[in-house]
Amino acid sequence: MKRLVLCLPLFAFFASCGEGVSPTTPPKAPPRPPRALTGLEPFAPRTDIRVGQKVGPLVVYGNYDDGTTGTVNAEWTSSDPGVVAIDEEGFAEGIGTGTAVLTATFEGFEVELDFAVEDPNPRSTRDRPDDISGPQVHFVYAVPSDWEDLNRDRFGEVERSALGIQNWLAEEIGQTLRLDTYQGRPDVSFLRLPFTHQEGDGTAGGTVGDILRAAGPLGITGDKILAVYYEGRVAGVCGSAPLFGRGGAVYLSCSDAELGSDEETVSTFEVVMVHELLHVFGAVASCAPNHDGTPHVDDVENDVMYRGADRQPRGGETFIDVGRDDYYGHGRADCLDVSRSRFLKPASGIAAGSRTVEVRLPAGDWPLRCEMEH
């Protein structure tokens, strides 16, 4: 009985010390002092635009004294709204030719972006007179009858894409396309297609055939193949082209990558276009040692002609015929070598292997993940 009386105060003691709180509950952290803003950094998709072109939304990042960064709701103003106007959603639009400074203000800090606005390229719906004779690659911007025309030809995207491809090929293989030019610049045609997007969203091979057949109004003359950027989607496919055909097509809804960001950068669409043009030139022949049973190779996943949905690009690197043994530069007479294609010519002034053009493929963005059909 005495032992029972002695235990009761001991139980009460432990209960009162815990005050009903679990011993595993961590103590409250002391309040953190508020972050202090130290500066701003602006971002725009591009600052060289054309009259009528919209870019954005412009973004402002705040830098803080604790090393963190985050977007801030800055207020934008234009030094000349007659050149560049900015709306409430942060989109900048080219209004007239010239230059303007866009200023973002937030909590007493300011940051600026310099914009330059040029006139859009004149639109051409016909093949214009050639600067050179002989075989050529002619670029086309094609839009289904019911889809929005995004003016990629007028705003310079197709032209920059073509020139980016030229620079990449020069560095990668020491050759460039025999590009169809007019007065020294890529001759880009606009084609409003006679069919709707839904009618074109069939098999890849069928769609590129429909596009090529619809190109008659362009009046293409001479020994030319077409490099078509199609404003639409085709059954989850990025591009297609028939072997030794009249041209290839790249489907712009395949990726969120930017078309023709600049002449020193290539991304998904440029890489896909090179892939399709190599098919038009005849690659990859069945006699290639790493031929995979389709017109592709299966040896090195960073090869532009590699086929496989599981490709994991390493840092965006993409090469043309790694090892020079399958379809380019192998020099064998018994198997097709596209280095001898009549649509290629030696590059001037750029040494192969210099690698100053950046190949910028978004993470996981690779044309063959779409299981391309040829």
Secondary structure, 3 states (H helix, E strand, C coil): CHHHHHHHHHHHHHHHHHCCCCCCCCCCCCCCCCCCEEEEEEECCCCEEECCCEECCCEEEEEECCCCEEECCCEEEECCCCCEEECCCCCEEECCCEEEEEEEEECCEEEEEEEEEECCCCCCCCCCCCCCCCCEEEEEEEECCCCCCCCCCCCCHHHHHHHHHHHHHHHHHCEEECECEECCEECEEEEECCCCHHHHCCCHHHHHHHHHHCCHHHCCCCCEEEEEEECCCECCECEECCCCCCEEEEEHHHCCCCCCCECCEECHHHHHHHHHHHHHCCCCCCCCCCECCCCCECCCCCECCECCCCCCCCCCCCECCCCCCCCCCCCCCCCCCHHHCCCEEECCCCCCCCCCCEECCCCCCCHHHHCCCC
